[in-house]
Amino acid sequence: MDPQLRVVDGKPALLDGVTIVETMKQLKAAGADVVGLNCGRGPGTMLPILEDIVKECKVCTNHQYTNIQNGPH
């Protein structure tokens, strides 16, 4: 896990201390159809988070990694 990412109880969290998975659960319960995540630190940070979201929130994901220097992969 990225050492600069905020962590609460061993899970990635947002600045307010709420885990990303819990945030996704709240958004889903509130009726969100689509939620975007910013992968500014790259796939090494984002893919484990996406795996947790899919496992714990029972949702589908669609993701694309884009390397700014080399274009889409």
C-alpha positions as CSV (number, residue, x, y, z in Angstrom):
1,M,0.0,0.0,0.0
2,D,1.2,3.5,-0.7
3,P,2.9,4.9,2.4
4,Q,1.5,8.4,1.7
5,L,-2.2,7.2,1.6
6,R,-4.2,7.9,4.7
7,V,-5.0,4.6,6.5
8,V,-7.7,3.9,9.1
9,D,-7.8,0.5,10.8
10,G,-5.5,-0.8,8.0
11,K,-7.8,0.3,5.2
12,P,-7.3,3.2,2.7
13,A,-9.3,6.3,3.8
14,L,-10.3,9.8,2.7
15,L,-9.1,12.9,4.4
16,D,-12.1,12.9,6.8
17,G,-11.0,9.4,8.1
18,V,-13.8,7.5,6.4
19,T,-12.5,4.4,4.6
20,I,-12.9,4.4,0.8
21,V,-15.0,1.2,1.0
22,E,-17.4,2.7,3.6
23,T,-17.7,5.9,1.4
24,M,-18.7,3.7,-1.6
25,K,-21.2,1.9,0.6
26,Q,-22.7,5.2,1.6
27,L,-22.8,6.5,-1.9
28,K,-24.5,3.3,-3.2
29,A,-27.1,3.5,-0.4
30,A,-27.8,7.1,-1.3
31,G,-28.6,6.0,-4.9
32,A,-25.4,6.8,-6.7
33,D,-25.1,5.0,-10.1
34,V,-21.6,6.0,-10.9
35,V,-18.6,7.2,-8.7
36,G,-15.2,8.2,-10.0
37,L,-11.9,7.7,-8.3
38,N,-8.7,9.7,-9.2
39,C,-5.7,7.4,-9.7
40,G,-3.0,10.1,-9.3
41,R,-0.6,7.6,-7.7
42,G,-1.1,4.9,-10.4
43,P,-2.5,1.4,-10.6
44,G,-0.3,0.1,-7.7
45,T,-2.4,2.1,-5.3
46,M,-5.7,2.0,-7.0
47,L,-6.1,-1.7,-8.0
48,P,-6.1,-3.0,-4.3
49,I,-8.7,-0.4,-3.5
50,L,-10.9,-1.4,-6.5
51,E,-10.6,-5.0,-5.4
52,D,-11.9,-4.1,-1.9
53,I,-14.7,-2.0,-3.4
54,V,-15.9,-4.9,-5.6
55,K,-15.6,-7.5,-2.8
56,E,-17.2,-5.5,-0.1
57,C,-19.7,-3.3,-2.0
58,K,-20.9,-5.9,-4.6
59,V,-20.5,-3.4,-7.5
60,C,-18.9,-3.5,-11.0
61,T,-15.9,-1.4,-11.8
62,N,-14.5,0.0,-15.0
63,H,-11.0,1.3,-14.9
64,Q,-8.3,2.5,-17.3
65,Y,-4.8,3.4,-16.4
66,T,-3.3,6.3,-18.4
67,N,0.4,7.2,-18.2
68,I,0.6,10.9,-18.8
69,Q,4.0,10.6,-20.4
70,N,3.3,7.6,-22.7
71,G,-0.4,7.8,-23.4
72,P,-3.1,5.2,-22.6
73,H,-2.2,1.6,-21.9
